[in-house]
Amino acid sequence: MTTISPARPLGDFLREWRRRRRMSQLDLALEADISQRHLSFIESGRAVPSREMLLHLAERLGVPLRERNPMLIAAGFAPVFAERKLDDPALAPARQAIDMVLRGHEPFPALAIDRHWTLVAANAAVTPLLAGVADRSLMDGAVNVLRLSLHPHGLAPHIANFAEWRNHLLDRLHQQIAATGDRVLETLLEELAGYPAPETGPKSPSRDYAGIAVPMELRTAAGVLSFISTTTVFGTPVDVTLSELAVESFFPANNETARLLRQMAEAGPLKDES
């Protein structure tokens, strides 16, 4: 189980998450189908919610599982969401599912990451795309995918549309921080934003993509590979670790990229153009 030290009253948690979600007391009360008076009493400490009511409020607020345990403790309940290592036997079916998704996506690249964008697993199609990384220490130990992508000695020099891709990744990170309040991600954002930024002119409306429509165009010895990406998460996790895992799958954005990736898979690893 996650080790947590209680330090804050329950009302503080509820107000913080309401603020993050830009919800008034009335908004949350309506969403949770309770009276505003009842919610006000819970936040002020004049009423103690049942465990079921507290979990219901957390669900309505979209509180991450990791942050629900401290709320339970603040209300006098035991934590209910376990945090297991990915190699724990209890998570074996989930790990098998991740491996199946990664292998099944070949010859196109896919990787699994945790909440801090640390690489958990990757399929064979990812390796050839990293051949041009100049600073190999970026791939030692716990590999942070965002750092590897945006570092000036990582993939950054090989991304043809680096300004767009950088903005897309930083925007995603901003959104993740807003949703979770994760201080590790805040520190990571500060680091990444400090990397040299490309000089660009005004944004072109035709290139102002959103969501998965932002392409990543990677220069390789085989040619420029153009990808769009999707993010897959587990639908109904009750384990903290599982709730924070995501699979990033990259799909060819054109027929030429699909052809080159199949060719690369048949030929084995390729070196980067530089």
DRENPA-3360 file (N, C-alpha, C; in nm, 2 decimals, always signed):
BEGIN
1 = MTTISPAR = +0.08/-0.12/+0.00/+0.00/+0.00/+0.00/+0.09/+0.12/+0.00 ~ +0.03/+0.24/-0.05/+0.11/+0.36/-0.05/+0.12/+0.41/+0.09 ~ +0.24/+0.45/+0.13/+0.27/+0.51/+0.26/+0.24/+0.66/+0.26 ~ +0.15/+0.70/+0.35/+0.10/+0.84/+0.35/+0.10/+0.89/+0.49 ~ +0.14/+1.02/+0.51/+0.13/+1.08/+0.64/+0.02/+1.18/+0.64 ~ -0.08/+1.16/+0.73/-0.19/+1.26/+0.73/-0.14/+1.39/+0.78 ~ -0.18/+1.50/+0.72/-0.13/+1.63/+0.77/-0.24/+1.74/+0.74 ~ -0.33/+1.71/+0.66/-0.43/+1.81/+0.62/-0.57/+1.76/+0.64;
9 = PLGDFLRE = -0.66/+1.86/+0.68/-0.80/+1.82/+0.70/-0.87/+1.79/+0.56 ~ -0.97/+1.71/+0.56/-1.04/+1.67/+0.44/-1.09/+1.79/+0.36 ~ -1.14/+1.89/+0.43/-1.19/+2.01/+0.36/-1.09/+2.07/+0.27 ~ -0.96/+2.07/+0.31/-0.85/+2.13/+0.23/-0.84/+2.06/+0.10 ~ -0.85/+1.92/+0.11/-0.83/+1.84/-0.02/-0.95/+1.87/-0.11 ~ -1.07/+1.87/-0.06/-1.19/+1.90/-0.14/-1.18/+2.04/-0.21 ~ -1.14/+2.14/-0.13/-1.14/+2.27/-0.19/-1.03/+2.28/-0.29 ~ -0.91/+2.21/-0.27/-0.80/+2.22/-0.36/-0.85/+2.16/-0.50;
17 = WRRRRRMS = -0.91/+2.04/-0.49/-0.95/+1.97/-0.61/-1.07/+2.04/-0.68 ~ -1.15/+2.11/-0.61/-1.26/+2.19/-0.67/-1.19/+2.31/-0.75 ~ -1.09/+2.37/-0.68/-1.02/+2.48/-0.75/-0.95/+2.43/-0.88 ~ -0.89/+2.31/-0.87/-0.82/+2.26/-0.99/-0.92/+2.23/-1.10 ~ -1.04/+2.19/-1.06/-1.14/+2.16/-1.16/-1.23/+2.28/-1.20 ~ -1.20/+2.39/-1.13/-1.28/+2.51/-1.15/-1.43/+2.49/-1.12 ~ -1.45/+2.42/-1.01/-1.59/+2.39/-0.97/-1.62/+2.46/-0.84 ~ -1.74/+2.52/-0.83/-1.79/+2.58/-0.71/-1.84/+2.47/-0.62;
25 = QLDLALEA = -1.88/+2.51/-0.50/-1.95/+2.41/-0.41/-2.08/+2.36/-0.48 ~ -2.15/+2.46/-0.54/-2.27/+2.42/-0.60/-2.25/+2.33/-0.72 ~ -2.15/+2.36/-0.80/-2.12/+2.27/-0.91/-2.09/+2.13/-0.87 ~ -2.01/+2.11/-0.77/-1.98/+1.98/-0.72/-2.10/+1.91/-0.66 ~ -2.18/+1.99/-0.58/-2.30/+1.93/-0.52/-2.39/+1.88/-0.62 ~ -2.41/+1.96/-0.73/-2.50/+1.91/-0.84/-2.45/+1.79/-0.91 ~ -2.31/+1.79/-0.93/-2.25/+1.68/-1.00/-2.26/+1.55/-0.92 ~ -2.25/+1.57/-0.78/-2.25/+1.45/-0.70/-2.39/+1.41/-0.65;
33 = DISQRHLS = -2.49/+1.50/-0.69/-2.63/+1.47/-0.65/-2.65/+1.48/-0.50 ~ -2.59/+1.58/-0.43/-2.61/+1.60/-0.29/-2.64/+1.75/-0.27 ~ -2.68/+1.79/-0.15/-2.71/+1.93/-0.13/-2.58/+2.01/-0.11 ~ -2.59/+2.13/-0.15/-2.47/+2.22/-0.12/-2.45/+2.23/+0.03 ~ -2.55/+2.23/+0.10/-2.54/+2.24/+0.25/-2.46/+2.12/+0.30 ~ -2.49/+2.00/+0.26/-2.42/+1.88/+0.30/-2.27/+1.89/+0.26 ~ -2.25/+1.93/+0.14/-2.11/+1.95/+0.10/-2.03/+2.05/+0.18 ~ -2.10/+2.16/+0.21/-2.04/+2.27/+0.29/-2.01/+2.22/+0.43;
41 = FIESGRAV = -2.09/+2.13/+0.49/-2.07/+2.08/+0.62/-1.95/+1.98/+0.61 ~ -1.94/+1.90/+0.50/-1.82/+1.81/+0.49/-1.69/+1.89/+0.48 ~ -1.69/+2.00/+0.40/-1.57/+2.08/+0.38/-1.53/+2.15/+0.51 ~ -1.63/+2.19/+0.59/-1.59/+2.27/+0.71/-1.56/+2.17/+0.83 ~ -1.58/+2.04/+0.81/-1.56/+1.95/+0.92/-1.67/+1.93/+1.01 ~ -1.79/+1.99/+0.98/-1.91/+1.98/+1.07/-1.98/+1.84/+1.04 ~ -1.95/+1.78/+0.93/-2.00/+1.65/+0.90/-1.89/+1.56/+0.84 ~ -1.89/+1.43/+0.88/-1.80/+1.34/+0.83/-1.86/+1.25/+0.73;
49 = PSREMLLH = -1.81/+1.24/+0.61/-1.88/+1.16/+0.50/-1.85/+1.02/+0.53 ~ -1.93/+0.93/+0.47/-1.90/+0.79/+0.47/-1.79/+0.77/+0.37 ~ -1.73/+0.65/+0.38/-1.62/+0.62/+0.28/-1.68/+0.62/+0.14 ~ -1.80/+0.57/+0.12/-1.86/+0.57/-0.01/-1.88/+0.71/-0.06 ~ -1.93/+0.80/+0.02/-1.96/+0.93/-0.02/-1.83/+1.00/-0.06 ~ -1.72/+0.98/+0.02/-1.60/+1.04/-0.01/-1.54/+1.00/-0.14 ~ -1.55/+0.87/-0.17/-1.50/+0.81/-0.29/-1.59/+0.86/-0.41 ~ -1.71/+0.88/-0.38/-1.80/+0.94/-0.48/-1.76/+1.08/-0.52;
57 = LAERLGVP = -1.73/+1.16/-0.42/-1.69/+1.30/-0.44/-1.56/+1.30/-0.52 ~ -1.47/+1.21/-0.48/-1.34/+1.21/-0.55/-1.35/+1.17/-0.69 ~ -1.45/+1.08/-0.72/-1.47/+1.03/-0.86/-1.53/+1.15/-0.94 ~ -1.62/+1.22/-0.88/-1.68/+1.34/-0.95/-1.58/+1.45/-0.98 ~ -1.48/+1.46/-0.89/-1.38/+1.56/-0.91/-1.26/+1.51/-1.00 ~ -1.27/+1.38/-1.04/-1.16/+1.33/-1.12/-1.03/+1.32/-1.04 ~ -1.03/+1.30/-0.91/-0.91/+1.29/-0.84/-0.83/+1.16/-0.87 ~ -0.70/+1.17/-0.91/-0.63/+1.05/-0.94/-0.63/+0.96/-0.82;
65 = LRERNPML = -0.62/+0.83/-0.85/-0.62/+0.72/-0.74/-0.51/+0.75/-0.63 ~ -0.40/+0.79/-0.68/-0.29/+0.82/-0.58/-0.33/+0.92/-0.48 ~ -0.41/+1.02/-0.52/-0.45/+1.13/-0.43/-0.57/+1.10/-0.35 ~ -0.64/+0.99/-0.38/-0.76/+0.95/-0.31/-0.72/+0.89/-0.17 ~ -0.61/+0.82/-0.16/-0.57/+0.76/-0.04/-0.55/+0.87/+0.07 ~ -0.48/+0.98/+0.05/-0.47/+1.08/+0.15/-0.60/+1.14/+0.19 ~ -0.69/+1.15/+0.10/-0.83/+1.20/+0.14/-0.90/+1.10/+0.23 ~ -0.88/+0.97/+0.20/-0.95/+0.87/+0.29/-0.89/+0.88/+0.43;
73 = IAAGFAPV = -0.75/+0.89/+0.44/-0.69/+0.90/+0.57/-0.73/+1.03/+0.64 ~ -0.75/+1.14/+0.57/-0.79/+1.26/+0.64/-0.93/+1.25/+0.70 ~ -1.01/+1.16/+0.64/-1.15/+1.14/+0.69/-1.15/+1.03/+0.79 ~ -1.04/+0.97/+0.82/-1.04/+0.86/+0.92/-1.05/+0.72/+0.87 ~ -1.04/+0.71/+0.74/-1.05/+0.57/+0.68/-0.91/+0.52/+0.64 ~ -0.90/+0.39/+0.62/-0.78/+0.33/+0.57/-0.77/+0.35/+0.42 ~ -0.65/+0.36/+0.37/-0.63/+0.37/+0.22/-0.69/+0.24/+0.15 ~ -0.74/+0.25/+0.04/-0.80/+0.14/-0.03/-0.73/+0.10/-0.16;
81 = FAERKLDD = -0.65/+0.20/-0.21/-0.59/+0.18/-0.34/-0.45/+0.13/-0.33 ~ -0.42/+0.01/-0.36/-0.28/-0.04/-0.35/-0.19/+0.02/-0.46 ~ -0.06/+0.02/-0.43/+0.04/+0.06/-0.53/+0.14/-0.05/-0.54 ~ +0.13/-0.13/-0.64/+0.22/-0.24/-0.65/+0.32/-0.21/-0.76 ~ +0.43/-0.28/-0.76/+0.53/-0.27/-0.86/+0.48/-0.35/-0.98 ~ +0.52/-0.31/-1.10/+0.46/-0.37/-1.22/+0.50/-0.51/-1.24 ~ +0.61/-0.56/-1.17/+0.64/-0.70/-1.17/+0.57/-0.78/-1.07 ~ +0.48/-0.72/-0.99/+0.40/-0.79/-0.89/+0.31/-0.89/-0.96;
89 = PALAPARQ = +0.31/-1.02/-0.90/+0.22/-1.12/-0.97/+0.08/-1.07/-0.99 ~ +0.03/-0.99/-0.90/-0.11/-0.94/-0.91/-0.13/-0.86/-1.04 ~ -0.02/-0.80/-1.09/-0.04/-0.72/-1.21/+0.01/-0.79/-1.34 ~ +0.03/-0.92/-1.32/+0.08/-1.00/-1.44/-0.01/-0.99/-1.56 ~ -0.15/-1.00/-1.54/-0.23/-0.99/-1.66/-0.22/-0.85/-1.72 ~ -0.20/-0.75/-1.64/-0.19/-0.61/-1.70/-0.06/-0.60/-1.78 ~ +0.05/-0.65/-1.72/+0.18/-0.65/-1.79/+0.17/-0.73/-1.92 ~ +0.10/-0.84/-1.92/+0.09/-0.92/-2.04/+0.01/-0.84/-2.14;
97 = AIDMVLRG = -0.09/-0.77/-2.10/-0.17/-0.69/-2.19/-0.09/-0.58/-2.26 ~ +0.00/-0.52/-2.18/+0.09/-0.41/-2.23/+0.18/-0.47/-2.33 ~ +0.24/-0.59/-2.30/+0.33/-0.65/-2.39/+0.26/-0.69/-2.52 ~ +0.14/-0.74/-2.51/+0.06/-0.78/-2.63/+0.04/-0.65/-2.72 ~ +0.00/-0.54/-2.66/-0.02/-0.42/-2.74/+0.10/-0.37/-2.80 ~ +0.22/-0.37/-2.73/+0.34/-0.33/-2.79/+0.39/-0.42/-2.91 ~ +0.38/-0.55/-2.88/+0.42/-0.64/-2.99/+0.33/-0.63/-3.11 ~ +0.20/-0.62/-3.08/+0.10/-0.62/-3.18/+0.11/-0.50/-3.27;
105 = HEPFPALA = +0.17/-0.39/-3.22/+0.18/-0.27/-3.30/+0.29/-0.27/-3.40 ~ +0.39/-0.36/-3.38/+0.50/-0.37/-3.47/+0.45/-0.40/-3.62 ~ +0.51/-0.34/-3.72/+0.65/-0.27/-3.72/+0.64/-0.12/-3.68 ~ +0.53/-0.08/-3.63/+0.53/+0.06/-3.59/+0.56/+0.08/-3.44 ~ +0.63/+0.19/-3.41/+0.68/+0.21/-3.27/+0.57/+0.23/-3.17 ~ +0.59/+0.18/-3.05/+0.50/+0.20/-2.93/+0.58/+0.18/-2.81 ~ +0.54/+0.26/-2.70/+0.61/+0.25/-2.57/+0.51/+0.27/-2.46 ~ +0.54/+0.21/-2.34/+0.46/+0.23/-2.22/+0.54/+0.32/-2.13;
113 = IDRHWTLV = +0.47/+0.42/-2.07/+0.53/+0.51/-1.97/+0.45/+0.52/-1.85 ~ +0.52/+0.57/-1.74/+0.45/+0.59/-1.61/+0.40/+0.73/-1.60 ~ +0.36/+0.78/-1.48/+0.30/+0.91/-1.47/+0.40/+1.02/-1.49 ~ +0.53/+0.99/-1.47/+0.64/+1.09/-1.49/+0.70/+1.08/-1.63 ~ +0.64/+1.00/-1.72/+0.70/+0.98/-1.85/+0.82/+0.90/-1.85 ~ +0.84/+0.82/-1.75/+0.95/+0.72/-1.74/+0.92/+0.60/-1.83 ~ +1.01/+0.56/-1.91/+0.99/+0.45/-2.00/+0.98/+0.32/-1.92 ~ +0.87/+0.25/-1.94/+0.84/+0.12/-1.88/+0.88/+0.00/-1.97;
121 = AANAAVTP = +0.84/+0.02/-2.09/+0.86/-0.09/-2.19/+0.85/-0.03/-2.33 ~ +0.91/-0.09/-2.43/+0.90/-0.04/-2.57/+0.91/-0.16/-2.66 ~ +0.85/-0.15/-2.78/+0.86/-0.26/-2.88/+0.99/-0.24/-2.96 ~ +1.02/-0.34/-3.05/+1.14/-0.34/-3.12/+1.15/-0.23/-3.22 ~ +1.04/-0.17/-3.26/+1.04/-0.06/-3.36/+1.09/+0.07/-3.31 ~ +1.10/+0.08/-3.18/+1.15/+0.21/-3.12/+1.30/+0.22/-3.13 ~ +1.37/+0.11/-3.11/+1.52/+0.11/-3.11/+1.58/+0.18/-3.23 ~ +1.55/+0.15/-3.35/+1.61/+0.21/-3.47/+1.59/+0.36/-3.47;
129 = LLAGVADR = +1.49/+0.41/-3.41/+1.46/+0.55/-3.42/+1.55/+0.63/-3.32 ~ +1.62/+0.56/-3.23/+1.70/+0.63/-3.13/+1.85/+0.63/-3.17 ~ +1.88/+0.58/-3.29/+2.02/+0.57/-3.33/+2.09/+0.70/-3.33 ~ +2.02/+0.81/-3.36/+2.09/+0.94/-3.37/+2.11/+1.02/-3.24 ~ +2.07/+0.96/-3.13/+2.08/+1.03/-3.00/+2.23/+1.04/-2.96 ~ +2.28/+1.16/-2.96/+2.42/+1.19/-2.93/+2.46/+1.16/-2.79 ~ +2.38/+1.20/-2.70/+2.41/+1.17/-2.55/+2.35/+1.04/-2.51 ~ +2.43/+0.94/-2.51/+2.37/+0.81/-2.48/+2.33/+0.79/-2.33;
137 = SLMDGAVN = +2.38/+0.88/-2.25/+2.34/+0.88/-2.11/+2.19/+0.91/-2.09 ~ +2.13/+0.97/-2.19/+1.99/+0.99/-2.18/+1.91/+0.86/-2.19 ~ +1.98/+0.76/-2.23/+1.91/+0.63/-2.24/+1.96/+0.53/-2.14 ~ +2.03/+0.58/-2.04/+2.08/+0.50/-1.93/+1.98/+0.50/-1.81 ~ +1.97/+0.40/-1.74/+1.89/+0.40/-1.62/+1.74/+0.42/-1.65 ~ +1.68/+0.50/-1.56/+1.54/+0.54/-1.59/+1.53/+0.64/-1.70 ~ +1.48/+0.60/-1.81/+1.48/+0.69/-1.93/+1.35/+0.77/-1.93 ~ +1.36/+0.90/-1.93/+1.25/+0.99/-1.93/+1.22/+1.02/-2.08;
145 = VLRLSLHP = +1.11/+0.99/-2.13/+1.07/+1.00/-2.27/+1.07/+1.15/-2.31 ~ +1.02/+1.23/-2.23/+1.01/+1.38/-2.27/+1.15/+1.44/-2.27 ~ +1.24/+1.40/-2.18/+1.37/+1.45/-2.18/+1.45/+1.40/-2.30 ~ +1.43/+1.28/-2.33/+1.50/+1.22/-2.45/+1.45/+1.29/-2.58 ~ +1.32/+1.32/-2.58/+1.26/+1.38/-2.70/+1.31/+1.53/-2.72 ~ +1.32/+1.60/-2.61/+1.34/+1.75/-2.63/+1.48/+1.79/-2.60 ~ +1.57/+1.70/-2.54/+1.70/+1.74/-2.51/+1.78/+1.78/-2.64 ~ +1.86/+1.88/-2.63/+1.94/+1.92/-2.75/+2.04/+1.81/-2.80;
153 = HGLAPHIA = +2.07/+1.72/-2.71/+2.16/+1.61/-2.75/+2.08/+1.48/-2.76 ~ +1.95/+1.49/-2.76/+1.86/+1.37/-2.77/+1.80/+1.36/-2.91 ~ +1.67/+1.35/-2.92/+1.61/+1.34/-3.05/+1.58/+1.48/-3.11 ~ +1.59/+1.58/-3.03/+1.55/+1.71/-3.08/+1.61/+1.75/-3.21 ~ +1.75/+1.74/-3.23/+1.81/+1.78/-3.36/+1.76/+1.70/-3.48 ~ +1.69/+1.59/-3.46/+1.65/+1.50/-3.57/+1.50/+1.51/-3.60 ~ +1.43/+1.60/-3.52/+1.28/+1.62/-3.54/+1.27/+1.73/-3.64 ~ +1.22/+1.71/-3.76/+1.21/+1.81/-3.86/+1.11/+1.92/-3.82;
161 = NFAEWRNH = +1.01/+1.89/-3.75/+0.91/+2.00/-3.71/+0.92/+2.01/-3.56 ~ +1.05/+2.04/-3.51/+1.07/+2.04/-3.37/+0.99/+2.14/-3.30 ~ +0.97/+2.26/-3.35/+0.90/+2.37/-3.28/+0.76/+2.32/-3.25 ~ +0.69/+2.26/-3.35/+0.56/+2.21/-3.33/+0.55/+2.10/-3.23 ~ +0.64/+2.01/-3.24/+0.64/+1.89/-3.16/+0.67/+1.93/-3.01 ~ +0.77/+2.02/-3.00/+0.80/+2.07/-2.86/+0.68/+2.14/-2.80 ~ +0.61/+2.22/-2.87/+0.49/+2.29/-2.82/+0.39/+2.19/-2.78 ~ +0.37/+2.09/-2.86/+0.27/+1.99/-2.83/+0.30/+1.91/-2.70;
169 = LLDRLHQQ = +0.42/+1.87/-2.69/+0.46/+1.80/-2.57/+0.45/+1.88/-2.44 ~ +0.50/+2.01/-2.45/+0.49/+2.10/-2.33/+0.35/+2.13/-2.30 ~ +0.26/+2.14/-2.40/+0.12/+2.16/-2.37/+0.06/+2.04/-2.30 ~ +0.09/+1.92/-2.34/+0.04/+1.80/-2.28/+0.09/+1.80/-2.13 ~ +0.21/+1.83/-2.11/+0.27/+1.83/-1.98/+0.20/+1.94/-1.89 ~ +0.17/+2.05/-1.94/+0.10/+2.16/-1.87/-0.04/+2.10/-1.83 ~ -0.11/+2.03/-1.92/-0.24/+1.98/-1.89/-0.23/+1.87/-1.79 ~ -0.13/+1.79/-1.79/-0.11/+1.68/-1.69/-0.09/+1.74/-1.55;
177 = IAATGDRV = -0.01/+1.85/-1.55/+0.02/+1.91/-1.42/-0.11/+1.97/-1.36 ~ -0.19/+2.04/-1.45/-0.32/+2.10/-1.41/-0.41/+1.99/-1.35 ~ -0.41/+1.87/-1.41/-0.50/+1.76/-1.37/-0.45/+1.69/-1.25 ~ -0.32/+1.69/-1.22/-0.27/+1.61/-1.11/-0.20/+1.69/-1.00 ~ -0.15/+1.80/-1.03/-0.08/+1.88/-0.93/+0.06/+1.81/-0.90 ~ +0.11/+1.73/-0.98/+0.23/+1.65/-0.95/+0.35/+1.75/-0.95 ~ +0.42/+1.75/-0.84/+0.54/+1.84/-0.83/+0.66/+1.79/-0.91 ~ +0.67/+1.66/-0.92/+0.78/+1.61/-1.01/+0.76/+1.65/-1.15;
185 = LETLLEEL = +0.64/+1.65/-1.20/+0.61/+1.70/-1.33/+0.64/+1.85/-1.35 ~ +0.61/+1.92/-1.24/+0.64/+2.07/-1.24/+0.79/+2.09/-1.26 ~ +0.87/+2.02/-1.19/+1.01/+2.03/-1.20/+1.06/+1.99/-1.34 ~ +1.00/+1.88/-1.39/+1.04/+1.84/-1.52/+1.00/+1.94/-1.63 ~ +0.89/+2.00/-1.61/+0.85/+2.11/-1.71/+0.94/+2.23/-1.70 ~ +0.99/+2.26/-1.58/+1.08/+2.37/-1.57/+1.21/+2.34/-1.64 ~ +1.26/+2.21/-1.63/+1.38/+2.17/-1.70/+1.36/+2.17/-1.85 ~ +1.25/+2.11/-1.90/+1.23/+2.11/-2.04/+1.22/+2.24/-2.11;
193 = AGYPAPET = +1.14/+2.33/-2.04/+1.12/+2.47/-2.09/+1.25/+2.54/-2.10 ~ +1.35/+2.50/-2.02/+1.48/+2.57/-2.02/+1.57/+2.53/-2.13 ~ +1.54/+2.42/-2.20/+1.62/+2.37/-2.32/+1.61/+2.48/-2.43 ~ +1.71/+2.49/-2.51/+1.71/+2.58/-2.62/+1.58/+2.56/-2.71 ~ +1.51/+2.67/-2.73/+1.39/+2.67/-2.81/+1.42/+2.71/-2.95 ~ +1.36/+2.65/-3.05/+1.39/+2.69/-3.19/+1.33/+2.83/-3.22 ~ +1.39/+2.90/-3.31/+1.34/+3.03/-3.35/+1.23/+3.00/-3.46 ~ +1.11/+3.05/-3.43/+1.00/+3.03/-3.52/+0.93/+3.16/-3.55;
201 = GPKSPSRD = +0.86/+3.17/-3.66/+0.78/+3.29/-3.69/+0.64/+3.26/-3.63 ~ +0.55/+3.35/-3.66/+0.41/+3.33/-3.62/+0.35/+3.20/-3.66 ~ +0.26/+3.14/-3.57/+0.20/+3.01/-3.60/+0.11/+3.03/-3.73 ~ +0.12/+2.93/-3.81/+0.03/+2.92/-3.92/-0.10/+2.85/-3.88 ~ -0.22/+2.91/-3.91/-0.34/+2.84/-3.87/-0.35/+2.70/-3.93 ~ -0.30/+2.68/-4.05/-0.31/+2.55/-4.11/-0.22/+2.44/-4.03 ~ -0.13/+2.49/-3.95/-0.04/+2.40/-3.88/-0.06/+2.40/-3.73 ~ -0.17/+2.46/-3.69/-0.20/+2.47/-3.55/-0.28/+2.35/-3.51;
209 = YAGIAVPM = -0.22/+2.24/-3.49/-0.28/+2.11/-3.47/-0.33/+2.10/-3.32 ~ -0.41/+2.00/-3.30/-0.46/+1.98/-3.16/-0.46/+1.83/-3.14 ~ -0.44/+1.78/-3.02/-0.45/+1.64/-2.99/-0.36/+1.55/-3.07 ~ -0.41/+1.44/-3.12/-0.32/+1.35/-3.19/-0.29/+1.39/-3.33 ~ -0.35/+1.50/-3.37/-0.32/+1.55/-3.51/-0.18/+1.61/-3.52 ~ -0.11/+1.64/-3.41/+0.02/+1.70/-3.42/+0.11/+1.59/-3.47 ~ +0.18/+1.60/-3.58/+0.27/+1.50/-3.63/+0.41/+1.51/-3.57 ~ +0.48/+1.40/-3.56/+0.62/+1.41/-3.53/+0.69/+1.36/-3.66;
217 = ELRTAAGV = +0.78/+1.45/-3.71/+0.85/+1.42/-3.83/+1.00/+1.40/-3.80 ~ +1.04/+1.27/-3.81/+1.17/+1.23/-3.76/+1.26/+1.20/-3.88 ~ +1.38/+1.27/-3.88/+1.47/+1.24/-3.99/+1.56/+1.12/-3.96 ~ +1.56/+1.03/-4.05/+1.65/+0.91/-4.03/+1.72/+0.88/-4.16 ~ +1.81/+0.78/-4.15/+1.89/+0.75/-4.27/+1.80/+0.70/-4.38 ~ +1.68/+0.64/-4.34/+1.59/+0.59/-4.44/+1.51/+0.70/-4.51 ~ +1.50/+0.82/-4.44/+1.42/+0.93/-4.49/+1.34/+0.99/-4.37 ~ +1.26/+1.08/-4.40/+1.18/+1.15/-4.30/+1.05/+1.06/-4.27;
225 = LSFISTTT = +1.04/+1.02/-4.14/+0.93/+0.94/-4.10/+0.83/+1.03/-4.03 ~ +0.70/+1.03/-4.07/+0.60/+1.11/-4.01/+0.50/+1.03/-3.94 ~ +0.48/+1.07/-3.81/+0.39/+0.99/-3.72/+0.28/+1.08/-3.66 ~ +0.16/+1.01/-3.63/+0.07/+1.07/-3.54/+0.06/+0.97/-3.43 ~ +0.01/+1.01/-3.31/+0.02/+0.92/-3.19/-0.12/+0.91/-3.12 ~ -0.14/+0.80/-3.05/-0.25/+0.79/-2.97/-0.20/+0.74/-2.83 ~ -0.28/+0.77/-2.73/-0.25/+0.73/-2.59/-0.36/+0.63/-2.54 ~ -0.32/+0.52/-2.49/-0.41/+0.42/-2.44/-0.38/+0.40/-2.29;
233 = VFGTPVDV = -0.49/+0.40/-2.21/-0.48/+0.38/-2.07/-0.58/+0.26/-2.03 ~ -0.56/+0.20/-1.91/-0.65/+0.10/-1.86/-0.78/+0.17/-1.82 ~ -0.89/+0.10/-1.86/-1.02/+0.16/-1.84/-1.07/+0.17/-1.70 ~ -1.05/+0.07/-1.62/-1.11/+0.07/-1.48/-1.01/+0.02/-1.38 ~ -0.90/+0.09/-1.36/-0.79/+0.05/-1.27/-0.83/+0.08/-1.12 ~ -0.79/-0.01/-1.03/-0.81/+0.01/-0.89/-0.67/+0.00/-0.82 ~ -0.57/-0.01/-0.90/-0.43/-0.01/-0.85/-0.37/+0.12/-0.89 ~ -0.29/+0.19/-0.80/-0.23/+0.32/-0.84/-0.14/+0.31/-0.95;
241 = TLSELAVE = -0.05/+0.21/-0.95/+0.05/+0.19/-1.06/-0.02/+0.18/-1.19 ~ -0.12/+0.09/-1.20/-0.19/+0.06/-1.32/-0.27/+0.19/-1.37 ~ -0.32/+0.27/-1.28/-0.39/+0.39/-1.32/-0.30/+0.49/-1.38 ~ -0.17/+0.48/-1.36/-0.08/+0.58/-1.41/+0.00/+0.54/-1.53 ~ -0.03/+0.42/-1.58/+0.04/+0.37/-1.70/-0.03/+0.41/-1.82 ~ +0.05/+0.44/-1.93/-0.01/+0.47/-2.06/+0.08/+0.41/-2.17 ~ +0.01/+0.38/-2.28/+0.08/+0.33/-2.39/+0.07/+0.43/-2.50 ~ +0.19/+0.48/-2.55/+0.19/+0.58/-2.66/+0.22/+0.50/-2.78;
249 = SFFPANNE = +0.13/+0.50/-2.88/+0.14/+0.43/-3.00/+0.16/+0.52/-3.12 ~ +0.26/+0.50/-3.20/+0.28/+0.59/-3.31/+0.24/+0.52/-3.44 ~ +0.16/+0.59/-3.52/+0.11/+0.54/-3.65/+0.17/+0.62/-3.76 ~ +0.20/+0.55/-3.87/+0.25/+0.63/-3.99/+0.15/+0.73/-4.04 ~ +0.19/+0.85/-4.06/+0.10/+0.95/-4.11/+0.08/+0.95/-4.26 ~ +0.16/+0.87/-4.33/+0.15/+0.86/-4.47/+0.20/+0.72/-4.52 ~ +0.17/+0.69/-4.64/+0.21/+0.56/-4.69/+0.36/+0.53/-4.70 ~ +0.43/+0.64/-4.73/+0.58/+0.63/-4.74/+0.64/+0.59/-4.60;
257 = TARLLRQM = +0.59/+0.65/-4.50/+0.64/+0.62/-4.36/+0.61/+0.47/-4.33 ~ +0.49/+0.43/-4.36/+0.45/+0.29/-4.34/+0.54/+0.19/-4.41 ~ +0.57/+0.23/-4.54/+0.66/+0.14/-4.62/+0.80/+0.14/-4.56 ~ +0.85/+0.25/-4.52/+0.99/+0.26/-4.47/+1.00/+0.19/-4.34 ~ +0.90/+0.19/-4.25/+0.90/+0.12/-4.13/+0.90/-0.03/-4.15 ~ +0.83/-0.07/-4.24/+0.83/-0.22/-4.27/+0.96/-0.26/-4.33 ~ +1.02/-0.17/-4.41/+1.15/-0.20/-4.46/+1.26/-0.20/-4.35 ~ +1.25/-0.11/-4.26/+1.34/-0.11/-4.15/+1.33/-0.23/-4.06;
265 = AEAGPLKD = +1.21/-0.27/-4.04/+1.19/-0.39/-3.96/+1.25/-0.52/-4.02 ~ +1.24/-0.52/-4.15/+1.30/-0.64/-4.22/+1.45/-0.63/-4.22 ~ +1.51/-0.51/-4.23/+1.65/-0.49/-4.25/+1.73/-0.49/-4.12 ~ +1.66/-0.46/-4.01/+1.72/-0.44/-3.88/+1.75/-0.30/-3.85 ~ +1.83/-0.27/-3.74/+1.85/-0.13/-3.70/+1.92/-0.05/-3.80 ~ +1.88/+0.08/-3.81/+1.94/+0.17/-3.91/+2.00/+0.29/-3.83 ~ +2.11/+0.34/-3.88/+2.17/+0.46/-3.82/+2.10/+0.59/-3.86 ~ +2.10/+0.69/-3.77/+2.04/+0.82/-3.81/+2.12/+0.88/-3.92;
273 = ES = +2.05/+0.98/-3.99/+2.11/+1.05/-4.10/+2.24/+1.12/-4.07 ~ +2.26/+1.16/-3.94/+2.38/+1.23/-3.91/+2.49/+1.14/-3.86;
% end
